[in-house]
Amino acid sequence: MKTDLKYQFFLVLVSALLFIPFIGQVNLFDWDEINFAESAREMIETGDYLTVRIFYEPFWEKPPLFIWLQVLSMKLFGINEFAARFPNAVCGIATIFLLFNIGRKLIDRRFGLLWAVSFGCSLLPFFYFKSGIIDPWFNLFIFLSLFAWVYAIESRLGKLKFLYTLLSATSLGLAVLTKGPVSVLVFGLVIFIMFLLNGFRIGLNWKYILLFIFTLAFTGGFWFILQIIDGNADVIREFIVYQIRLFRTKDAGHGGFPLYHFIILLFGVFPASVFAIQGHKYSGQRDIRKVFHIAMIVLLWTVLLLFSLVKTKIVHYSSLTYFPITYLAAYSGYMISKGKFRFRLWQKILMVVIGSVPALAIMLMPVFIAHKQFFIENGIITHSFTIGNLQADPGWNWRHSIIGLVLPAGLILTLVFSRKQKLAAILAINIASLVFIYLSMAFIIPGAEKISQRASIEFIKEKANQQVYIKSFYKSYATLFYGQQKLPADPNVFNTRWLTSGNIDKDVYFIARIDKLQEVLSNYPNVSVLYQKNGYVFLVRYAN
């Protein structure tokens, strides 16, 4: 017990040191990060903590739980980037802690450590814990719900069945409050497939099923009920319509080919994705471990296939699969370390191929920036907005290319250790991946943000304390969050037509992308250009 407490304390400490530093050093990224942070800021501005808003109008796309977490964080740390991302850093610490303990409960301490390491050292899972998007908490709640459900149906003691059923329903209800009823759809599909595979055996009698339904309805539905009581039934209708639209159409231009999520997960959850392939094979008799193992496989393929069918293709839509992928990777690594699975040649080849891609990308980025004029002058890069972005100085030099060498070093150590020291081989690639991601987050991402959006946000910050209006001619929430927009007495302050041709009482500053400049000037002749910078054009219309 004392040993487990030491491991738990160590994991919490290391997770905090990994996920909290640097989360406030880069501006929030449009759209999602700024969208959620702005909704939290508007809650604070209005004092209405029941309604999620954007542009100070009801925002029907998301429920409030994650926004509430950001509000609490902003109350503690102020309205800034650190506060917007801090809830997910806490989620990262909680996730690593829980995976160790669940893995220890399922198999043993080594497996728990391997699962925690596998999750924390993979590319996208690590990155998401340092972001300000909803999905880390949403995914954690769904995973906990499924874990508790497996233990509920397999437990023979009535008290444990009751507790695990309650935990499963509560976690699923919290997932609904975080992102919506898609959580119930995913959970329901997994449970239904498990029901078929289990010979149509549920494992719970009607009392526990009623407990689950009542708890889920209460936990997940009380905010929706409060909205209806408060006279906001339209918000609920729009929310449901939006969820349906995501499945049927390409939202906000986020389309993609059918294998989009397969590719994203193969490269984005490296190195876990390589080990997870072999982890599908289970060695052992049927017990709760096997049931959980099957549940993780079902969860992986249900989410993967479901969101491959969905028209909207966004990276984080398949992020729930990080749990089963890292579980299967940990199981594979555990069996390899015990000598029950072989470290196969195809794994080594695949590891080298996939690991080389992000390594080469980081190594070549400073080289590309140093020779960007070659690509522009020879017509390789022709898009005006991209050319404008590349005029920004990300501050990269040859030293930053060294970061890309970390992964190849880990791959070499893995290949060396793979013959005799299997556990060392597994740890080598995971630790190398962790160092690679950490250094990239600290030194590469700030430069990427300079290229993509820094010029526009600096302009907004400059005008924020002046008595002016700020508006973008493209979809963005940056003018709200970084412009510190207060609750307006006149809703026209968000109306592009009024700002460009109405009877304004203050100067209006506009931001446009360089590739849309002629269209803007044609449609809005009353605005005039101030200057251009890094792909953005800054315009003004002075008050009469």
C-alpha positions, 0 to 999 in steps of 0.5 A: 500500500505504501509503495502504491502511494509513492507511485501515485504521488510520483505520477501526480507530481510528474504529471503536474510538471508536464502539463502545467508549464507553458500553458499560458505562453501562447495565445489561444487558437481560433476557433475552438480554444477562444470560443470556449474561453470567450463563453466563460468570459461572457458568463463572468461579464453577464453574471449569468452562469446558467446560459452559455453565450457567444457574442452575448447571445445563447450559444446552443452548440455546447452544454456548460460543464467545461465552461463552468470549469473555465469560469472557476479557473478564471476566477482564480487566475484571471481571464487569460490563456493560463486560466483557459487551459488550466482545467485540461492540465488538471484533467491530465493529472487526473487521467494519469492518476486514474489510469495507473489505479485502474490498470493496477486494479485490472492486472498489476502495478506494472500494467498500471504504470505502462498504461499511464506512460503510454497515454502521457507519452503519446503525441496528441493525448499529451498535446490535448492536456495543454489545450483549452478544448472540451474533449479531454474531460468529455472523453474521461467521463465516457471512459469512466462510465464504461469502466464502471459499467463493466465492473457493475455487470461483473460484480457479484456483491450487491453493494459493489453493483450499486456503487459501480452502476451509480458511478457509471451513470453519473460519469455518463451524465457529466459527459452529457453536461460537457458536450452533449448527448453524443456521449449517450450514443457512443456509450449505448452503441458500445454496450449494445455490441457488448450485449450481443457478444455476451450472449444477450446477457445484461448482467444487471437486473431491472433495479440497477437499470432503473438506478442507471436511467434515473441517475443519468437523467438527473445528472445529464438532464438537469441543465436542460430542464433548467433551461426549459424552466427558464424559458429557453426551450429554443436553445435546446431545440437548436442544440439538438438540430446542431448535433444532427447537422454534424453527422449529416453535413461538413461543419465549417468546411471540416470535411475529409476522406473516409480514412481520415481518423485512421491516419490521424490516430496512427500518427497522432497517438504514436508510439501507442498506436504501433503497440496497440495493433498487437494488443488486440490479442488477449491471452487468458481465460474469461474474467473481468479482465477479458470483458474489459479488454473486449470493451476497449476493443469495441470502444475503439472500433465503434468510435473509429467507424462512427466518426469515419461515417460522420461528414464533419472531420475534425481531429478531436472527434476521434480523441475518445479512442486515446483510452482504448489505444493506450490500453491496448498498447500497455497490454501489448507492452506488458505481455512483451515485457513478460515474454508472452508476446514477441517484439516483432519485426513489423512493429519495429519497421512501423515504429521507424516509419511513423516516428520518422514523420514528426521527427523530419517535420520538426527538423525541416521546419527551420530549414523551410523557413530559412529558404521560404523565398525559394518556394515562393519565387518558384511558384511552389507556394502561391496562396497569398494568405500563406505567403503573408503568414510566412513573412512572420519570423517564428524565431526558429534556427538550426538549434530547433532542428535538434528537437527532431533528433530526439525521436530517432535517438529513442527509436535507436535505443528501442531497437538496441534494447528490443532483443534482451531488455524488452521493458527498457525498449518500450520505455525508451521510445515512450520517454523519447516521445515525451521529451520530443513533445515537451520540447516542441510545445515549449519551442516550436508551437510559439513560432507556429502561432506567430506564423498563423495568427499572432499579427491579428491578435496583437492588433486586437490587443492594441485596440482593446483599451481604446474607445473603438469597435473591432470586427473581423471579416472572417469567422473569429472569436478573437475580437471578443476575447482579446478585444475585451468586449463588454456586454453591449447596450446596442446589439449593432456592435456585432452587425457588420452592415451597421459597422461598415455603413451605419451611423457609428459613434466610434471608429471601427477597426477591421481585420481581413485576410489578404486573400479576401481583401478585394472582396472586402473592399468591393462589398464595403467601400466605406472602409480603408486600408491601414496596413498589412502584416503577415497575411492580415490586412487591417482596415478602418472606418472613422466615425463621422 
